[in-house]
């Protein structure tokens, strides 16, 4: 660049161009570089300026491609929740143990790699997004959505808005408000969003968990998503007990007390977990 500006008559760079170059490193790679560089002193002004313009254009094009393909990311640990404002103003609420990535191009694209996220698309700058999660791709219009990845596949719930979903084996479906799509190894199922499912999706964003007739074994699977010290069944026979209630996810003490008061189930701390057993 200094040599180019010297050929172009820019005196600000003349001193830099006059400085002697450092001795070349006598390695094969350095020699190859040196051999590729001679032409600058013999170039005329037009050739030098044209070459510089081409180099700058290539650099800009490369930077533009990198900006279009790079993805930012965020994650939450066990028991952590995090709210992000994505490009354009979309809001992403990350539940416990969640990993997402996003990129802004013609539209916002969001990848859910793990866990659960609630997306809110509102306003002109956040009216559309494309969601990628496991085996589905969903084009989202302005609204509110909840996406959770289970071991068997994704579940996309539409609280408000419209989602045009495509999946494996040519699957295509449109979801509207109060509908949910569940995917597993056998395919995809579209169904109405129940009031219980909607309440659960709203509850976790407030740091709560709701059980409505769920068996204790399943309830523990849900609660343990938020706990660094999981709760285990010392007595498998009590796993079929059905229970209900609303509890804080960051503090299992209220949940454990309710089990004791309502079912006579006591708890004790093990080496790395909390054990439940019948009195």
N, C-alpha and C positions, 0 to 999 in steps of 0.2 A: 504493500500500500504506500510506503514511503517513496519507493522508486516511482510509482505511478504518479503521485502528486508532484514529484520533482519534474518528471517529463511534462506535466501539465502546467508548470510554471508557478506552483503555489509555494512561496518562500517560507511559509510556516513549517513546511515539512522538509526544506532543503537541508537543514542541519542534520536531521535524523538520517536522511539519505546519504549524507557524506560520511557518516561514521563507519569505520571499517567493520566488516562482519567478523564475528567470532570464528576461530579456526574450526573447520568441519570436524565432526566426530568420525574417526576412521572406521566406523562400522559399516557393514554392507547396506543397512537400511538408510543410514545418513548419507552415504555416497549416492544411493539411488535418488534421494531427495535433491541433493545438490546437482545431480545430472539433469534433473527435470526442470531446473530453475533458470537456465541461462537467458532466455530471450529478452528480459526486461531492458537492458541498456540499449539494444538496437531498435526498440519499438519507437514509432513516431507518436505524436500526441494523440491522434485520432485512434490508433490501435490501442494505446494504453487506456484511454477513457472508455472505449468500447469494451475492452476486457474487464475493467473495473465494474462497469454497469452490468455485464453478464454475471460476474461473480456475486454482486449484491442481489441481483434478481434470483439467482440460484439459492442464495442464503435465505432470502425472504420466503421463497417457495418452500424450502425445507422447513423453516420455522413454522410456516402456516400449516404444513402437513402434520408436524409434531403436535401443534396446538389442537388440531382437529382429532388426533388419534389418542392423545394422552388422556388418562382418566385420573381424577382425584378420588380419594377413598376415605372412609371413616369406619370406626368399629366401636363397639361397647364391650366391656367385660361382664363377668357374671354379676348380676344384681344391679348393673348400671343402666340408666336410660339417658338418652341424649337427643336434643332437638337441633336440627341443622336447617339453615336457610340456604337452599340451593340456588344456582344461577337462575335469574328470572323471577325469583321470589317464592318458588315452591318450598313447602316445608316438609321435612322428613323427620319423623319421630322414631328413633331407634330403640327397640326393646332390648332386654338383656341378651347378651351373647350374639350380637348381630354384626354383620359385615356388609357394607354396601360400597358401590363405586358409582361415579357419575361423570358425564361428559356433556358439554354444550356445543352443538353444531347448529344445524337448521332447527333442531328442537332439542329439548333436554332428554337425555337417555340415562336411565338408572338401572344398575345391576344389583340385585340382592343375592349375595353369595351365601349367606347364612343367617338364620334367625328370623326376625319379624320387624316389619317397618310399616308405619302409617304415613301415607302421602296425602298432602292437601295441595290441590292446584286451584288457585284463585287469582283473578286479576288478569290483565292483558298479557303481562310478561310470563305468567305461569298458567296458561290456559290449556297447554297440551304437554304430554310427555310420553316417552316410550319406556316401558318397564320390561326388563329381562329377568326371569327367575326360573332356574332349573329348566324344565322342558317347555316353558311358555314364553311368548312375547305378547305384550299387551299395549295397544295404543290407547292412551288415556286422555279423555277430555276433562275439562274443568270439573272438579268434584273432590270427593274424599274416598280413599281406598286403604285397605288393610291387606298386606301380603305376608303370609307366614310359610316358611319352609319346614315341612315335616320330613322324617326319614323316608316316607313313602312317596313324597311329592309335594307340590305347591298347593296352597289354598289362597285364592284371591277373592276378597269380599268387597263389593261396591256399596258404600254408604250413600254416595251421591255421585252423579255423573254417568259416564258411559265408557265401557272398556271393550275394544275390539280385540279379541284374543285369538292367537294362532298357536298351534302346538305340533307335536310329532304326528306322523302318519296323516298329514293333511288336515288336521283338526282346525276348525274355525268356528267361532261363536261370538256373539255380542252380548255382553252383560250390561244390565241397567241397574238403577238404584234398587237396593234391597235384594240383590242376587249374589250368589257365591258360586265359584267354580273350584272344584277339587280335582287334583290330578294324582294318579297312582299308576302302578304297573299295568293295570287293566285298561286305562284310558282316562277320560275326563267326565265329570258329572256336574251338571248345572242344576242349581236348586234355589228356592227362595231362601233368603237370609233370615234365620229365626231371630226372635227377640233376645234369646239367650246368647246367641253368637254375637249379635250386635252389642249387647251389654258387656260381654267379655272383651270385645275389641276396644270399647270405650274405657273399660275399667283399667286395663294395663297402662294406658296413657296417663292415668292418675296415680299410678303406683299401687293399684289394687288387683286382687284376683278374686273371682267369683266361682263358687261351687254350687250347683243346683241339681242335687240328686246324684252327683258323681261318686263312683266307688272310691274308697280311700286310696287304693293302690294307684288309680289313675290321677287322683288329686295330688298325690305325692310327686308323681312325674311332672305335673304342672308346676307345683311349688318349687321343686328342686331346680328348675331353670334359673331361679333367682338367688339360690343359696350356694355359698362357697362350702358350707358344711351341710351336706344333704341329710334329709330325714329318711330313715330306712325302717322297714317292718322287721322287728325281731320275731314276731309271730305272724306268719303268712295268713293265718286263718282270719285275721281282722281286716284283711285287704278288701273284702267284699262289702264292708259296711258302707252304706250310702250316707252322704252328708251334704249340708248346704251352708252357705254363709258368705260373707264378704270380709276379706282380710288384707292387711298391708303386706306387700311383697318383701319389703326390706326388714320386717320384724316378724319372725315366725312364732314369737312367744304367745301372741293372741290366738293363733291357730292351735298351738299345742294345748293351751289352757281350755279351749273349746272342746277339744277331743277328750280331755280329762273330765270336764264338767258334763258333757253330753253322753259319753260312751264309756267312761271309766278307763280310758286308754292313757297310760302313763308313759313318760319319756325319760330317757337317761342318755347321757353323753358317752359315746364310745371314743375310740382313738381318733377317728376323723369323720364321724357322723353322729346324728341323733337317732337313737333307737326307740321304736314304739312297741309296747307290749300291753296285753290285757292284764288288769289287776287280778 
